[in-house]
Amino acid sequence: MRRRVHRCRIDPTTSVVGLDLSLRAAAACALPFPWDLDLAKVRMMRTGSSLKLDATPKEHAERNAQIAHDVCVFCVNVRMKHLAVEEYAFSASGARARAIAEMVGVVKHEVLEMFDMGLPPIPPATARKVLLQKLPRADVKEFTYRNVRRLGGPALEWTEDEVDAFVIANTVLMHAGGTAMTFPGE
């Protein structure tokens, strides 16, 4: 499998990056550091792919390597300074949970090798509260997607995975000492 290289416009500032890792639709979001809350300055990247049911172990390993490669190239292109990943609550079947865990492990290894840093997890509920302040008891994911899209502009085009990566990046920004976006959700 040939590795694809993703290129982005590089800002003169460094960035913080939030990751929403999955096998078919992993997303990374970079926010400039510092950030003036201008959504036009947000950078997104998607990677991952579906495999046939009879995919070989090599094909699975190649997909994991490609996702890790794409994440690391994105981080270099946006001059990543801080990085975190959405923490997973594995409700999936055993085989799918194992495949996701393997992929996350490959990404963590590549981040360690390339940037000499760990990849800390951020609980999604914590990140959503940073952005939207108070969350409803039910349909929290839909509430989050709806409110992020209320921001307009490029947010209207983001996939659900990209929205999740944005929410994580916003919290990474706060932890890094930057000004995170926050507003009451409706």
Secondary structure as the mmCIF struct_conf table of DSSP 4:
data_model
#
loop_
_struct_conf.conf_type_id
_struct_conf.id
_struct_conf.beg_label_comp_id
_struct_conf.beg_label_asym_id
_struct_conf.beg_label_seq_id
_struct_conf.end_label_comp_id
_struct_conf.end_label_asym_id
_struct_conf.end_label_seq_id
HELX_LH_PP_P HELX_LH_PP_P1 ARG A 2 ARG A 4
HELX_LH_PP_P HELX_LH_PP_P2 ARG A 9 ASP A 11
BEND BEND1 PRO A 12 THR A 13
STRN STRN1 THR A 14 ASP A 20
BEND BEND2 LEU A 23 ARG A 24
STRN STRN2 ALA A 26 PHE A 33
BEND BEND3 PRO A 34 PRO A 34
BEND BEND4 LEU A 37 LEU A 37
HELX_RH_3T_P HELX_RH_3T_P1 LEU A 39 LYS A 41
STRN STRN3 ARG A 43 THR A 47
TURN_TY1_P TURN_TY1_P1 LEU A 53 ASP A 54
HELX_RH_AL_P HELX_RH_AL_P1 PRO A 57 ASN A 77
TURN_TY1_P TURN_TY1_P2 VAL A 78 ARG A 79
STRN STRN4 MET A 80 GLU A 86
HELX_LH_PP_P HELX_LH_PP_P3 GLU A 87 TYR A 88
BEND BEND5 ALA A 92 ALA A 92
HELX_RH_AL_P HELX_RH_AL_P2 GLY A 94 PHE A 115
BEND BEND6 ASP A 116 ASP A 116
STRN STRN5 PRO A 121 ILE A 122
HELX_RH_AL_P HELX_RH_AL_P3 PRO A 124 LEU A 132
BEND BEND7 GLN A 133 LYS A 134
BEND BEND8 ARG A 137 ALA A 138
HELX_RH_AL_P HELX_RH_AL_P4 VAL A 140 ARG A 149
TURN_TY1_P TURN_TY1_P3 ARG A 150 LEU A 151
HELX_RH_3T_P HELX_RH_3T_P2 GLY A 153 GLU A 157
HELX_RH_AL_P HELX_RH_AL_P5 GLU A 160 HIS A 175
TURN_TY1_P TURN_TY1_P4 ALA A 176 GLY A 177
BEND BEND9 GLY A 178 GLY A 178
#
